[in-house]
Amino acid sequence: MKICVISYHSCPFSLLGQDGVGGMSVYLKELSRSLTQRFEIKIDIFTRVQNPDIKGIRPFSSKLRVIHLEGGPPKKIDRKDLDQYLPEFMERLQKFMIQEKPEHNLVYSHYWLSGIAGEKIKADFKIPLIHKYHTIGFLKEKASSSQENGQRLEVEKKLSGISDLIISSSEQEKFHLVREYGIEPSKVSVIHPGVNKHMFFQSKGQSLFMEAGIDPGSFVLLYVGRIEPVKNLMILVELLEKLKVREEEIYDCFQIVVIGGGRKEKDFEKNSEILNLQTEIKRRGFIDKISFLGSRRQEDLKQYYSNADALIVPSLYESFGLVALEALACGCPVIGSRVGEMTSLIKEKKNGISFNPDDTESLMKSVKFIYYHRGRMWDARQLRERVIRQYSWERTASRTQEIFLELSRRSGF
C-alpha cells in the first residue's frame, strides 16, 4: 500500500516551535516512521519548499520520503498568507503525480490548506481522501474570541462532506465535528496520538536550565510549543503579578522557561506575540523571571522536561496536547488548562493539576499545589509507566493501518 500524505504548510522534519511547526509535525513524523517500519506501507509526504537549500525528494528510508514542491517563495511564510501560493503547489503536485505515476492508494491530508490539495488529488486520480484537521477553525474562534479566516471555515465544512473518512485525536473533537457539520459519527474515527518512549524518558544530571542562567533550586515552570495568542502565554505574566504580591516565598524562587518560537536571532523579531510578551514583561519588571530559549530539537527536550518542576499548558484551545504526553514520559507533572483532551489527559493530583485558562487565580492555586508538593507527591517512574502504557505511536500506527486497509478495500484499491 502506498499513501500520499499532504502537509502543505509544514515539513514534519523542520525545527519545532516555529510558526506552523508543532504537534502536527510531530504527529506526522512519528506516525509515518512507525507505519513504514511496522507494515507494508510506503509513504510520500508532499510539502512546500521553505528553504532554498532543501528541495526535491528527501528519502528518510526505503519506504518513506519527503517531497518538497514549489509553492511561493522558498522561505517561511505566515500561515495567514499561504493560501495565495497553494495553486502553484497543487499544480506541481499534479505534475509530479502524472509524471512519476507513484500509484498511491489513498491521499491523507493534514490541516485545511492541505485538504484543498487533497480534494483535487481525490478527484483527479480517483482515490479516497482521509483528512485530519489538527485544529478546527470554529472551535479555535470560539475559544479565543478572535475571528478566523472565512475561507478556512468554509473549506473545513466542505472537507467534512467530501472526505471519505476523518481521523480525530479525541472523542471531544469528534463530538464537535458531528454536531457542527451534521456528519455521520461513523465517518469520524478517533485515534489517539502517542509518545515516543525511546526519545522521552527521565534524563537527570547536568541541568540545561543552569546553562540558561537559572539558579539551582529554582522552581521551574516549563512551556514548550508555538508562541501565538491562542497559547495564552500572557496569563503567565499575570501569574507573576499575583505571586509577587501574595506569595513571596514562591515568587522569589520562581522561574518560567519558554521553549519555542524558532531561532531567537532570526525568528523572534517576526513573531508579534513574542514581541508583545517581551514588551509587557519588561514593562512590569519580570525580565529576570521569564527566559525565552527559542526552539530546541525534539530529541533534546527530555532534558528540559526531566529537570522542570512542572510543564505548563495554558492554551485557550488545544486539539490534543502532545507535549503533555512527552513531559509525563519524562516524569514531569503537568499543569494544564481545562480545554479539549487536556481534561482527560490530566488526572487531578495524580499526574498534574488543571485550571481555568481565563482565570489567573485558578492558575495560581494550581502552581501553589505543585510547589508545596514537589518532590513528595509525584513518582517519576509511575508518571512514565501510566502514560506509555496508554499512549504509543505503535498503537496509533496499528489503528491507522487498520483504517487505511478498511477504506482501501471499501474503495476497491
LUMLO-191206 format. One record per residue (C-alpha): x, y, z. Coordinates in Angstrom, 1 decimal, decimal comma. Last residue first. Example, Ala and Ser with C-alpha at 12.3 -4.5 7.8 and 13.67 -1.06 7.14 Angstrom:
2
@X: 13,7	Y: -1,1	Z: 7,1
@X: 12,3	Y: -4,5	Z: 7,8
//
This chain:
413
@X: -8,0	Y: -0,5	Z: -4,2
@X: -11,7	Y: -1,3	Z: -4,4
@X: -13,0	Y: 1,7	Z: -2,4
@X: -14,2	Y: -0,4	Z: 0,5
@X: -10,9	Y: -2,4	Z: 0,5
@X: -8,9	Y: 0,8	Z: 0,6
@X: -11,1	Y: 2,2	Z: 3,4
@X: -10,6	Y: -0,8	Z: 5,5
@X: -6,9	Y: -1,1	Z: 4,8
@X: -6,2	Y: 2,5	Z: 5,6
@X: -8,3	Y: 2,4	Z: 8,8
@X: -6,5	Y: -0,8	Z: 10,0
@X: -3,2	Y: 1,0	Z: 9,3
@X: -4,3	Y: 3,9	Z: 11,4
@X: -5,1	Y: 1,6	Z: 14,3
@X: -1,7	Y: -0,1	Z: 14,1
@X: 0,1	Y: 3,3	Z: 13,7
@X: -1,5	Y: 4,8	Z: 16,8
@X: -0,7	Y: 1,7	Z: 18,8
@X: 2,9	Y: 1,8	Z: 17,7
@X: 3,0	Y: 5,5	Z: 18,3
@X: 2,2	Y: 4,8	Z: 22,0
@X: -0,3	Y: 6,1	Z: 24,5
@X: -1,9	Y: 4,1	Z: 27,3
@X: 1,0	Y: 2,1	Z: 28,8
@X: 3,4	Y: 5,0	Z: 27,9
@X: 1,4	Y: 7,4	Z: 30,1
@X: 1,0	Y: 5,2	Z: 33,2
@X: 4,6	Y: 4,0	Z: 33,2
@X: 6,0	Y: 7,5	Z: 32,9
@X: 4,1	Y: 9,0	Z: 35,8
@X: 4,8	Y: 5,9	Z: 37,9
@X: 8,5	Y: 6,3	Z: 37,3
@X: 8,5	Y: 10,0	Z: 38,1
@X: 6,7	Y: 9,5	Z: 41,4
@X: 5,0	Y: 12,8	Z: 42,1
@X: 3,7	Y: 13,7	Z: 45,6
@X: 6,8	Y: 14,3	Z: 47,6
@X: 9,4	Y: 16,1	Z: 45,5
@X: 7,1	Y: 18,9	Z: 44,7
@X: 4,0	Y: 19,0	Z: 46,9
@X: 4,1	Y: 22,7	Z: 48,1
@X: 5,1	Y: 23,9	Z: 44,6
@X: 2,6	Y: 21,8	Z: 42,7
@X: -0,3	Y: 23,0	Z: 44,9
@X: 0,9	Y: 26,6	Z: 44,7
@X: 1,0	Y: 26,4	Z: 40,9
@X: -2,5	Y: 25,0	Z: 40,7
@X: -3,8	Y: 27,7	Z: 43,1
@X: -2,1	Y: 30,4	Z: 40,9
@X: -3,7	Y: 29,0	Z: 37,8
@X: -7,2	Y: 29,3	Z: 39,3
@X: -6,5	Y: 32,9	Z: 40,4
@X: -5,3	Y: 33,7	Z: 36,8
@X: -8,7	Y: 32,6	Z: 35,4
@X: -9,2	Y: 32,5	Z: 31,6
@X: -7,5	Y: 29,2	Z: 31,2
@X: -9,4	Y: 27,5	Z: 34,0
@X: -7,0	Y: 25,2	Z: 35,9
@X: -5,8	Y: 21,7	Z: 35,8
@X: -3,5	Y: 19,5	Z: 38,0
@X: -0,8	Y: 17,0	Z: 37,5
@X: -0,2	Y: 13,3	Z: 37,2
@X: -2,2	Y: 12,0	Z: 40,1
@X: -3,4	Y: 15,3	Z: 41,7
@X: -6,2	Y: 15,5	Z: 39,1
@X: -5,7	Y: 13,1	Z: 36,2
@X: -4,7	Y: 15,2	Z: 33,3
@X: -5,0	Y: 13,6	Z: 29,9
@X: -8,8	Y: 13,7	Z: 30,0
@X: -9,3	Y: 17,4	Z: 30,6
@X: -6,4	Y: 18,0	Z: 28,3
@X: -8,5	Y: 16,5	Z: 25,5
@X: -10,3	Y: 19,7	Z: 24,9
@X: -9,7	Y: 22,6	Z: 27,4
@X: -9,3	Y: 22,7	Z: 31,1
@X: -5,9	Y: 24,4	Z: 31,1
@X: -2,9	Y: 22,2	Z: 32,1
@X: -0,4	Y: 22,0	Z: 34,9
@X: 1,6	Y: 18,8	Z: 34,1
@X: 3,8	Y: 16,6	Z: 36,1
@X: 7,3	Y: 15,7	Z: 34,8
@X: 8,4	Y: 12,0	Z: 34,9
@X: 10,0	Y: 12,1	Z: 31,4
@X: 7,0	Y: 10,2	Z: 29,9
@X: 4,8	Y: 12,8	Z: 31,7
@X: 6,5	Y: 15,6	Z: 29,8
@X: 6,2	Y: 13,9	Z: 26,4
@X: 2,5	Y: 13,1	Z: 27,0
@X: 1,8	Y: 16,8	Z: 28,0
@X: 3,7	Y: 18,0	Z: 24,9
@X: 1,3	Y: 16,1	Z: 22,7
@X: -1,6	Y: 18,3	Z: 23,8
@X: -4,8	Y: 17,3	Z: 22,0
@X: -6,7	Y: 19,8	Z: 19,9
@X: -5,8	Y: 22,6	Z: 22,3
@X: -7,7	Y: 25,9	Z: 22,7
@X: -7,3	Y: 28,6	Z: 25,3
@X: -3,8	Y: 27,2	Z: 25,9
@X: -2,1	Y: 27,3	Z: 29,3
@X: 0,0	Y: 24,1	Z: 29,0
@X: 2,5	Y: 24,4	Z: 31,8
@X: 5,1	Y: 21,6	Z: 32,4
@X: 6,1	Y: 21,1	Z: 36,0
@X: 9,1	Y: 21,1	Z: 38,3
@X: 11,5	Y: 21,1	Z: 35,3
@X: 14,6	Y: 18,9	Z: 35,2
@X: 13,2	Y: 16,0	Z: 33,3
@X: 11,2	Y: 18,1	Z: 30,9
@X: 14,2	Y: 20,1	Z: 30,0
@X: 16,5	Y: 17,1	Z: 29,4
@X: 13,7	Y: 15,3	Z: 27,5
@X: 13,5	Y: 18,2	Z: 25,1
@X: 16,8	Y: 17,4	Z: 23,4
@X: 15,4	Y: 14,8	Z: 21,0
@X: 12,8	Y: 17,3	Z: 19,8
@X: 15,5	Y: 19,8	Z: 18,8
@X: 15,1	Y: 23,1	Z: 20,6
@X: 13,2	Y: 26,3	Z: 19,8
@X: 13,9	Y: 29,6	Z: 21,4
@X: 15,2	Y: 30,0	Z: 24,9
@X: 12,8	Y: 32,6	Z: 26,2
@X: 13,5	Y: 33,1	Z: 29,9
@X: 10,9	Y: 34,6	Z: 32,3
@X: 11,7	Y: 35,7	Z: 35,8
@X: 14,7	Y: 38,0	Z: 35,3
@X: 12,8	Y: 40,1	Z: 32,8
@X: 9,8	Y: 40,5	Z: 35,1
@X: 9,8	Y: 44,3	Z: 35,6
@X: 6,2	Y: 45,0	Z: 34,6
@X: 7,2	Y: 47,0	Z: 31,5
@X: 9,9	Y: 44,4	Z: 30,5
@X: 7,5	Y: 41,5	Z: 30,7
@X: 4,9	Y: 43,5	Z: 28,7
@X: 7,3	Y: 44,3	Z: 25,9
@X: 8,6	Y: 40,7	Z: 25,9
@X: 5,1	Y: 39,4	Z: 25,6
@X: 4,1	Y: 41,7	Z: 22,8
@X: 7,3	Y: 41,0	Z: 20,9
@X: 6,7	Y: 37,2	Z: 21,3
@X: 3,2	Y: 37,6	Z: 20,1
@X: 4,3	Y: 39,7	Z: 17,1
@X: 6,7	Y: 37,0	Z: 15,8
@X: 9,0	Y: 38,4	Z: 13,1
@X: 11,6	Y: 39,7	Z: 15,6
@X: 11,7	Y: 36,3	Z: 17,3
@X: 12,5	Y: 34,3	Z: 14,1
@X: 16,1	Y: 35,2	Z: 13,3
@X: 18,3	Y: 35,6	Z: 16,4
@X: 16,0	Y: 33,7	Z: 18,8
@X: 15,5	Y: 30,8	Z: 16,4
@X: 12,0	Y: 29,3	Z: 16,3
@X: 9,2	Y: 30,5	Z: 18,7
@X: 9,6	Y: 27,6	Z: 21,1
@X: 10,9	Y: 26,8	Z: 24,6
@X: 9,7	Y: 29,2	Z: 27,4
@X: 11,2	Y: 28,8	Z: 30,9
@X: 9,4	Y: 30,4	Z: 33,8
@X: 11,3	Y: 30,8	Z: 37,0
@X: 10,0	Y: 31,1	Z: 40,6
@X: 12,5	Y: 31,1	Z: 43,5
@X: 11,5	Y: 34,5	Z: 45,0
@X: 7,9	Y: 34,3	Z: 43,7
@X: 7,2	Y: 31,1	Z: 45,7
@X: 8,2	Y: 32,5	Z: 49,0
@X: 6,6	Y: 35,9	Z: 48,2
@X: 3,2	Y: 34,5	Z: 47,5
@X: 0,6	Y: 37,4	Z: 47,6
@X: 2,1	Y: 40,4	Z: 45,8
@X: 4,8	Y: 38,8	Z: 43,7
@X: 2,7	Y: 35,7	Z: 43,1
@X: -0,2	Y: 37,8	Z: 41,7
@X: 1,9	Y: 39,8	Z: 39,3
@X: 3,8	Y: 36,6	Z: 38,2
@X: 0,5	Y: 35,0	Z: 37,3
@X: -0,4	Y: 37,9	Z: 35,1
@X: 2,8	Y: 37,3	Z: 33,1
@X: 1,9	Y: 33,6	Z: 32,9
@X: -1,5	Y: 34,6	Z: 31,7
@X: 0,2	Y: 36,3	Z: 28,7
@X: 1,2	Y: 32,8	Z: 27,5
@X: -2,3	Y: 32,1	Z: 26,2
@X: -1,5	Y: 29,5	Z: 23,5
@X: -4,2	Y: 31,1	Z: 21,4
@X: -2,2	Y: 34,3	Z: 21,1
@X: 0,9	Y: 32,6	Z: 19,4
@X: 4,1	Y: 31,1	Z: 20,6
@X: 4,5	Y: 27,5	Z: 19,4
@X: 5,3	Y: 24,9	Z: 21,9
@X: 7,1	Y: 24,0	Z: 25,2
@X: 6,4	Y: 25,8	Z: 28,5
@X: 8,4	Y: 25,0	Z: 31,6
@X: 7,7	Y: 26,1	Z: 35,2
@X: 10,9	Y: 26,0	Z: 37,2
@X: 11,1	Y: 26,4	Z: 41,0
@X: 14,7	Y: 27,4	Z: 41,4
@X: 17,0	Y: 25,2	Z: 43,4
@X: 19,9	Y: 25,6	Z: 41,0
@X: 20,0	Y: 29,2	Z: 39,7
@X: 18,8	Y: 29,8	Z: 36,1
@X: 21,5	Y: 31,2	Z: 33,8
@X: 20,4	Y: 29,4	Z: 30,7
@X: 23,3	Y: 26,9	Z: 31,2
@X: 21,8	Y: 26,2	Z: 34,6
@X: 18,5	Y: 25,4	Z: 32,9
@X: 20,3	Y: 22,8	Z: 30,9
@X: 20,5	Y: 20,7	Z: 34,1
@X: 23,5	Y: 18,4	Z: 34,5
@X: 22,1	Y: 15,1	Z: 35,6
@X: 18,5	Y: 14,0	Z: 35,1
@X: 17,2	Y: 12,4	Z: 31,9
@X: 13,8	Y: 10,8	Z: 32,6
@X: 12,5	Y: 9,3	Z: 29,4
@X: 11,2	Y: 10,7	Z: 26,1
@X: 13,0	Y: 9,5	Z: 22,9
@X: 12,7	Y: 5,8	Z: 23,3
@X: 9,1	Y: 6,2	Z: 24,8
@X: 8,0	Y: 8,1	Z: 21,7
@X: 4,6	Y: 9,3	Z: 22,7
@X: 1,3	Y: 8,6	Z: 21,0
@X: -1,6	Y: 10,2	Z: 19,2
@X: -5,1	Y: 9,0	Z: 19,9
@X: -7,2	Y: 7,6	Z: 17,0
@X: -10,9	Y: 8,6	Z: 16,9
@X: -12,5	Y: 7,6	Z: 13,6
@X: -15,1	Y: 10,1	Z: 12,1
@X: -17,3	Y: 8,9	Z: 9,3
@X: -19,2	Y: 6,5	Z: 11,7
@X: -20,5	Y: 9,6	Z: 13,6
@X: -22,5	Y: 10,6	Z: 10,4
@X: -22,0	Y: 14,2	Z: 9,5
@X: -24,1	Y: 17,1	Z: 10,8
@X: -21,3	Y: 19,7	Z: 10,5
@X: -21,4	Y: 21,3	Z: 13,9
@X: -22,7	Y: 18,3	Z: 15,9
@X: -20,5	Y: 15,6	Z: 14,3
@X: -17,4	Y: 17,8	Z: 14,3
@X: -18,0	Y: 18,8	Z: 18,0
@X: -18,4	Y: 15,3	Z: 19,1
@X: -15,4	Y: 14,1	Z: 17,2
@X: -13,2	Y: 16,8	Z: 18,8
@X: -14,4	Y: 15,6	Z: 22,3
@X: -13,8	Y: 11,9	Z: 21,4
@X: -10,2	Y: 12,8	Z: 20,7
@X: -7,4	Y: 12,8	Z: 18,0
@X: -9,7	Y: 12,8	Z: 15,0
@X: -9,4	Y: 11,0	Z: 11,7
@X: -11,9	Y: 11,9	Z: 9,1
@X: -13,0	Y: 9,5	Z: 6,4
@X: -14,2	Y: 9,6	Z: 2,8
@X: -13,7	Y: 13,3	Z: 2,8
@X: -16,2	Y: 15,3	Z: 0,7
@X: -18,6	Y: 16,3	Z: 3,4
@X: -16,3	Y: 17,2	Z: 6,3
@X: -14,0	Y: 18,8	Z: 3,8
@X: -16,7	Y: 21,3	Z: 2,9
@X: -17,0	Y: 22,4	Z: 6,5
@X: -13,3	Y: 22,8	Z: 6,8
@X: -13,2	Y: 24,8	Z: 3,5
@X: -15,8	Y: 27,2	Z: 4,5
@X: -14,2	Y: 27,9	Z: 7,9
@X: -10,8	Y: 28,3	Z: 6,3
@X: -12,2	Y: 30,7	Z: 3,7
@X: -13,6	Y: 32,9	Z: 6,5
@X: -10,2	Y: 33,1	Z: 8,2
@X: -10,8	Y: 33,0	Z: 11,9
@X: -12,2	Y: 35,9	Z: 14,0
@X: -10,9	Y: 36,0	Z: 17,6
@X: -12,9	Y: 35,1	Z: 20,7
@X: -10,1	Y: 32,7	Z: 21,6
@X: -12,2	Y: 29,6	Z: 22,4
@X: -15,0	Y: 30,2	Z: 19,9
@X: -12,6	Y: 31,0	Z: 17,0
@X: -10,4	Y: 28,0	Z: 17,8
@X: -13,5	Y: 25,7	Z: 17,8
@X: -14,8	Y: 27,2	Z: 14,5
@X: -11,4	Y: 26,9	Z: 12,9
@X: -10,6	Y: 23,3	Z: 13,8
@X: -7,0	Y: 22,3	Z: 14,8
@X: -5,4	Y: 19,0	Z: 13,7
@X: -8,0	Y: 18,8	Z: 10,9
@X: -7,2	Y: 15,2	Z: 9,7
@X: -8,5	Y: 14,2	Z: 6,3
@X: -8,8	Y: 10,9	Z: 4,5
@X: -9,4	Y: 11,0	Z: 0,8
@X: -10,1	Y: 8,0	Z: -1,4
@X: -8,5	Y: 7,7	Z: -4,9
@X: -10,0	Y: 8,8	Z: -8,2
@X: -6,8	Y: 10,3	Z: -9,5
@X: -8,1	Y: 13,8	Z: -10,5
@X: -11,0	Y: 14,0	Z: -7,9
@X: -9,0	Y: 12,6	Z: -4,9
@X: -6,0	Y: 14,7	Z: -5,9
@X: -8,1	Y: 17,8	Z: -6,1
@X: -9,7	Y: 17,2	Z: -2,6
@X: -6,3	Y: 16,6	Z: -1,1
@X: -5,0	Y: 19,9	Z: -2,4
@X: -7,8	Y: 21,7	Z: -0,6
@X: -7,3	Y: 19,5	Z: 2,5
@X: -3,7	Y: 20,6	Z: 2,6
@X: -4,8	Y: 24,1	Z: 3,4
@X: -7,3	Y: 22,8	Z: 5,9
@X: -4,8	Y: 20,9	Z: 8,1
@X: -3,4	Y: 17,4	Z: 7,2
@X: -4,3	Y: 15,5	Z: 4,1
@X: -4,2	Y: 11,7	Z: 3,6
@X: -4,5	Y: 10,5	Z: 0,0
@X: -5,0	Y: 6,8	Z: -0,6
@X: -3,9	Y: 4,0	Z: -2,8
@X: -1,0	Y: 5,9	Z: -4,4
@X: 0,1	Y: 4,8	Z: -7,9
@X: 3,5	Y: 6,6	Z: -8,0
@X: 2,9	Y: 7,6	Z: -11,6
@X: 6,1	Y: 9,8	Z: -11,7
@X: 5,0	Y: 12,1	Z: -14,4
@X: 1,3	Y: 12,4	Z: -13,6
@X: 1,7	Y: 12,5	Z: -9,8
@X: 4,5	Y: 15,0	Z: -10,1
@X: 2,5	Y: 17,2	Z: -12,5
@X: -0,4	Y: 17,2	Z: -10,0
@X: 1,8	Y: 18,1	Z: -7,1
@X: 3,4	Y: 21,0	Z: -9,1
@X: 0,0	Y: 22,4	Z: -10,0
@X: -1,2	Y: 22,0	Z: -6,4
@X: 1,9	Y: 23,9	Z: -5,1
@X: 1,2	Y: 26,7	Z: -7,6
@X: -2,5	Y: 26,9	Z: -6,6
@X: -1,5	Y: 27,0	Z: -2,9
@X: 0,5	Y: 30,2	Z: -3,1
@X: -2,3	Y: 32,5	Z: -2,3
@X: -3,4	Y: 30,3	Z: 0,6
@X: -0,1	Y: 30,8	Z: 2,4
@X: -0,6	Y: 34,3	Z: 3,7
@X: -2,3	Y: 33,5	Z: 7,1
@X: 0,2	Y: 30,6	Z: 7,5
@X: 3,0	Y: 33,2	Z: 7,8
@X: 5,7	Y: 32,4	Z: 5,2
@X: 9,0	Y: 30,6	Z: 5,8
@X: 11,1	Y: 30,7	Z: 2,7
@X: 11,3	Y: 29,4	Z: -0,8
@X: 8,9	Y: 32,0	Z: -2,3
@X: 5,5	Y: 30,6	Z: -3,4
@X: 4,6	Y: 26,9	Z: -3,7
@X: 7,5	Y: 24,9	Z: -5,1
@X: 7,5	Y: 21,2	Z: -4,2
@X: 9,4	Y: 19,3	Z: -1,5
@X: 8,9	Y: 15,6	Z: -1,5
@X: 9,5	Y: 13,8	Z: 1,8
@X: 10,3	Y: 10,1	Z: 1,6
@X: 9,4	Y: 7,0	Z: 3,5
@X: 9,7	Y: 3,4	Z: 2,3
@X: 13,4	Y: 2,9	Z: 1,7
@X: 14,1	Y: 5,3	Z: 4,5
@X: 14,3	Y: 9,1	Z: 5,1
@X: 14,3	Y: 9,9	Z: 1,4
@X: 14,5	Y: 13,6	Z: 0,5
@X: 13,0	Y: 14,4	Z: -2,9
@X: 13,2	Y: 18,0	Z: -4,2
@X: 14,1	Y: 21,0	Z: -2,1
@X: 16,1	Y: 21,9	Z: 0,9
@X: 18,7	Y: 24,5	Z: 0,2
@X: 16,2	Y: 27,1	Z: -1,0
@X: 14,3	Y: 26,7	Z: 2,3
@X: 10,5	Y: 26,6	Z: 2,7
@X: 9,8	Y: 24,3	Z: -0,3
@X: 6,2	Y: 23,1	Z: 0,1
@X: 5,2	Y: 19,7	Z: 1,4
@X: 4,3	Y: 16,3	Z: 0,0
@X: 4,9	Y: 13,3	Z: 2,2
@X: 5,2	Y: 10,1	Z: 0,2
@X: 4,6	Y: 7,0	Z: 2,3
@X: 5,1	Y: 3,3	Z: 1,7
@X: 3,2	Y: 0,7	Z: 3,7
@X: 4,0	Y: -3,0	Z: 4,2
@X: 3,8	Y: -2,5	Z: 8,0
@X: 5,9	Y: -1,9	Z: 11,1
@X: 8,7	Y: 0,4	Z: 9,9
@X: 6,6	Y: 2,3	Z: 7,4
@X: 3,7	Y: 2,9	Z: 9,8
@X: 6,0	Y: 3,8	Z: 12,7
@X: 8,0	Y: 6,3	Z: 10,7
@X: 5,0	Y: 7,9	Z: 9,2
@X: 3,2	Y: 8,2	Z: 12,6
@X: 6,3	Y: 9,7	Z: 14,3
@X: 6,9	Y: 12,3	Z: 11,6
@X: 3,3	Y: 13,2	Z: 11,0
@X: 2,4	Y: 13,6	Z: 14,7
@X: 5,5	Y: 15,6	Z: 15,5
@X: 4,7	Y: 17,9	Z: 12,6
@X: 1,1	Y: 18,3	Z: 13,7
@X: 2,2	Y: 19,0	Z: 17,3
@X: 4,2	Y: 22,0	Z: 16,3
@X: 5,6	Y: 23,6	Z: 13,2
@X: 3,1	Y: 26,1	Z: 11,9
@X: 5,0	Y: 29,1	Z: 13,2
@X: 8,2	Y: 27,9	Z: 14,7
@X: 8,2	Y: 25,6	Z: 17,7
@X: 9,8	Y: 22,6	Z: 16,1
@X: 12,6	Y: 22,8	Z: 13,6
@X: 11,5	Y: 21,2	Z: 10,3
@X: 11,2	Y: 17,4	Z: 9,8
@X: 7,4	Y: 17,4	Z: 9,6
@X: 7,5	Y: 20,0	Z: 6,7
@X: 4,7	Y: 22,4	Z: 7,3
@X: 2,3	Y: 24,4	Z: 5,2
@X: 1,5	Y: 21,8	Z: 2,5
@X: 1,4	Y: 18,6	Z: 4,6
@X: -0,1	Y: 16,2	Z: 2,1
@X: 0,4	Y: 12,5	Z: 2,6
@X: 0,0	Y: 10,2	Z: -0,5
@X: -0,1	Y: 6,6	Z: 0,8
@X: 1,2	Y: 3,5	Z: -0,8
@X: 0,0	Y: 0,0	Z: 0,0
//
